[in-house]
Amino acid sequence: MIGRLAGVILHRAADHVLLDVRGVGYIVHVSPRTAAGLPAAGEACALYTELLVREDLLQLFGFPTLLEKEWHRLLITVQGVGAKAAMAILGTLGAEGVGRAIALGDWTAIKAAPGVGPKLAQRVVMELKDKAPTVMALGGSLTVDLAQVDDAPLIEAPRPARARAAAPQASATADALSALLNLGYGQSEAAAAVAQASGDDGAAATPALIRAALRLLAPKE
């Protein structure tokens, strides 16, 4: 299994990159969101990857963070959601946006992805709503800084700006969700409250997210 590639971009398109890894060229399919955040051809790049194996086809899909890769793996467990549809959803919403939409039951946000109809979007939300809190809670541990783990200077590269921005947000979301679970709230209601609070203020730190989520969970008079 190829879980990660790091090398030099030889060619970059809207939906894939050709990555030279020590003399071997890999075609890695990416979402337009990921492609837009990658460096130019000739520069170093690192992507987490998922290998799709079929009888007549081998395809690599690339992600800027482990969190996004985990969401992709979860999305394709839904009947009717293939690898490309999952990439379309992630490309439209990003990892944080997907988690927020599913936790809130917002299938219209999922439907905004190209090629995803209302029935499929509703199925995604229905089938993954109970699983979403688990991935959201892992968010902090699934946003590794690639620049800290590369050994060879040739292939060291900072993550795309969107990935760098997502890491603190994912960590704050995960920490806030964990705090609410420790307070005794159920996974679904805690995840929905944190998702709504995060959507209201995407730059909120953990304490602010917890306070906002608790206000949302407070009994209404």
C-alpha positions in Angstrom: 0.0 0.0 0.0 1.3 3.4 -1.0 0.3 5.7 1.9 2.4 8.8 1.2 4.5 10.2 -1.6 7.0 13.0 -1.5 8.9 14.4 -4.5 9.0 17.0 -7.2 6.0 18.1 -9.2 6.6 17.5 -13.0 3.2 18.5 -14.1 0.1 19.9 -12.3 -3.5 19.9 -13.7 -6.8 20.7 -12.1 -7.5 17.2 -11.0 -4.1 15.4 -10.8 -0.3 15.9 -10.5 2.6 14.0 -11.9 5.0 13.6 -9.0 8.6 12.5 -9.6 9.8 10.4 -6.6 13.5 9.7 -7.0 13.1 9.0 -10.7 9.7 7.3 -10.7 6.7 9.4 -11.9 3.4 8.8 -10.1 0.1 10.2 -11.4 -1.8 11.3 -8.3 -5.5 12.3 -8.6 -6.4 15.3 -6.3 -9.4 17.5 -5.8 -9.4 21.0 -7.4 -9.1 22.4 -3.9 -5.9 20.4 -3.2 -4.5 21.2 -6.7 -5.0 24.9 -6.1 -2.9 24.8 -3.0 0.0 22.9 -4.4 3.3 24.5 -5.4 4.2 25.1 -9.0 5.8 22.5 -11.3 9.5 22.0 -10.4 8.9 22.4 -6.7 8.8 19.9 -3.9 5.5 18.4 -2.7 4.3 15.7 -0.3 0.8 14.1 -0.3 -0.8 11.4 1.7 -2.2 8.8 -0.7 -4.8 6.1 -1.1 -4.4 3.4 -3.7 -7.5 2.2 -5.5 -7.1 -1.3 -6.9 -9.4 -2.7 -9.5 -9.1 -5.6 -11.9 -8.1 -3.3 -14.8 -7.1 -0.1 -13.0 -4.7 1.2 -10.4 -5.3 4.8 -9.3 -3.6 6.9 -6.6 -5.6 9.6 -4.9 -3.7 12.3 -2.9 -4.6 14.4 0.1 -2.8 17.3 1.9 -3.7 15.9 5.4 -4.4 12.5 7.0 -7.7 13.9 8.2 -8.8 14.5 4.6 -7.6 11.0 3.6 -9.6 9.5 6.5 -12.8 11.3 5.4 -12.3 10.0 1.9 -12.0 6.4 3.2 -15.2 6.9 5.1 -17.1 8.5 2.3 -16.5 5.7 -0.1 -18.1 3.2 2.3 -21.4 4.8 1.4 -23.2 2.9 -1.4 -23.0 5.0 -4.6 -20.1 7.1 -3.5 -17.0 6.2 -5.5 -13.5 7.5 -5.1 -14.1 10.4 -7.6 -17.4 11.4 -6.0 -15.7 11.4 -2.6 -13.0 13.7 -4.0 -15.7 16.0 -5.4 -17.3 16.3 -2.0 -13.9 17.0 -0.3 -12.9 19.4 -3.1 -16.1 21.3 -2.5 -16.2 21.4 1.3 -12.8 20.4 2.6 -12.3 17.9 5.5 -13.6 20.3 8.1 -16.6 21.2 6.0 -17.5 17.6 5.3 -17.4 16.8 9.0 -19.5 19.9 9.8 -22.1 19.1 7.2 -22.5 15.5 8.2 -22.7 16.3 11.9 -25.4 18.9 11.3 -27.3 16.7 8.9 -26.8 19.3 6.2 -27.2 17.2 3.1 -27.7 20.3 0.9 -24.0 21.2 1.5 -23.0 17.7 0.4 -25.2 18.1 -2.7 -23.2 21.2 -3.7 -20.4 18.8 -4.9 -20.4 18.2 -8.7 -22.2 15.0 -9.6 -23.8 14.5 -6.2 -27.6 14.4 -6.3 -30.0 15.0 -3.5 -30.7 11.3 -2.8 -27.0 10.4 -2.6 -26.3 13.5 -0.4 -29.0 12.4 2.0 -27.6 8.9 2.1 -24.2 10.2 2.9 -25.5 12.2 5.9 -27.8 9.3 7.1 -25.1 6.6 6.9 -22.2 8.6 8.3 -23.8 10.8 11.0 -23.0 8.3 13.7 -19.5 7.8 12.4 -18.6 11.4 11.9 -17.9 12.2 15.6 -15.1 9.6 15.7 -13.3 11.1 12.8 -13.8 14.7 14.1 -12.4 13.6 17.5 -9.3 12.3 15.7 -8.8 15.6 13.8 -5.9 16.9 15.9 -3.9 13.7 15.6 -4.6 13.4 11.8 -3.1 16.8 10.9 0.7 16.0 10.8 3.1 18.7 9.8 4.9 17.2 6.8 7.9 19.5 7.2 8.7 18.0 10.5 8.8 14.4 9.4 10.7 14.5 6.1 14.3 13.5 6.3 15.7 14.4 2.8 16.0 18.1 2.2 15.2 17.6 -1.5 11.6 16.6 -0.8 10.9 18.7 2.2 8.0 21.0 1.5 5.5 22.9 3.6 1.9 21.9 3.3 -0.4 24.0 1.1 -1.8 27.1 2.8 -5.3 25.5 3.1 -3.8 22.5 4.9 -1.8 24.6 7.3 -4.9 26.6 8.1 -7.0 23.5 8.6 -4.6 21.9 11.1 -5.3 24.3 14.1 -9.0 24.3 13.3 -9.1 20.5 13.2 -7.2 20.2 16.4 -9.5 22.7 18.2 -12.6 20.9 16.9 -11.2 17.6 18.1 -10.3 19.0 21.6 -13.7 20.7 22.0 -15.5 17.5 21.0 -13.4 15.4 23.4 -14.2 17.9 26.2 -18.0 17.7 25.6 -17.8 13.9 25.5 -16.0 13.9 28.9 -18.8 16.1 30.3 -21.3 13.3 29.4 -22.9 14.6 26.2 -23.7 12.1 23.5 -21.5 11.8 20.4 -24.0 13.0 17.9 -25.3 16.0 19.9 -21.8 17.0 20.9 -20.5 16.8 17.3 -23.4 18.8 16.0 -22.9 21.5 18.6 -19.1 21.7 17.9 -19.7 21.7 14.2 -22.2 24.6 14.4 -19.9 26.6 16.7 -16.9 26.0 14.4 -19.1 27.1 11.4 -20.0 30.3 13.2 -16.3 31.1 13.9 -13.9 29.1 11.9 -10.9 30.7 13.7 -12.1 30.0 17.2 -9.7 28.3 19.6 -10.7 25.3 21.8 -12.0 27.3 24.8 -14.2 29.5 22.6 -15.5 26.5 20.8 -16.4 24.7 24.0 -18.2 27.7 25.4 -20.1 28.2 22.2 -21.0 24.6 22.0 -22.2 24.5 25.6 -24.4 27.5 24.9 -26.0 25.6 22.0 -26.5 22.5 24.1 -28.0 24.5 27.0 -31.7 23.8 27.6 -33.9 26.3 25.8 -36.3 28.2 28.1 
